[in-house]
Amino acid sequence: MKAVTRNKLMNNLYLVTFLVAFSSVAMGTILPCPAHTVDSESQRKNTEESMLEKQKQQQQQQQQQQKNKSKSQV
């Protein structure tokens, strides 16, 4: 292989390596992983909180109904 051809090949290899490394780092900034976003965690937390709140409300309603039944029987 001639020196000029080898030099061009190595320069192209370094250029491609640099572009791949640069683009892979840039992609993390441009397209962040959705699993690690604050929004997805807060939405999940809000969903869990709303479910717990609904359960509490249902329990309170059941307790009130039981109290009303016991009052009406007396």
VENTA-V37982 format. One record per backbone hydrogen bond with DSSP energy under -1.0 kcal/mol. NH is the residue of the N-H (numbers start at 1). CO is the residue of the C=O. Records with the same first field share a line. If there is no record, write none. Layout:
# VENTA-V37982
NH->CO ; CO
This chain:
# VENTA-V37982
6->2
7->3
8->4
9->5
10->6
11->7
12->8
13->9
14->10
15->11
16->12
17->13
18->14
19->15
20->16
21->17
22->18
23->19
24->20
25->21
26->22
27->23
30->26
31->27
36->33
41->37
42->38
43->39
44->40
45->41
46->42
47->43
48->44
49->45
50->46
51->47
52->48
53->49
54->50
55->51
56->52
57->53
58->54
59->55
60->56
61->57
62->58
63->59
64->60
65->61
66->62
67->63
68->64
69->65
70->66
71->67
72->68
73->69
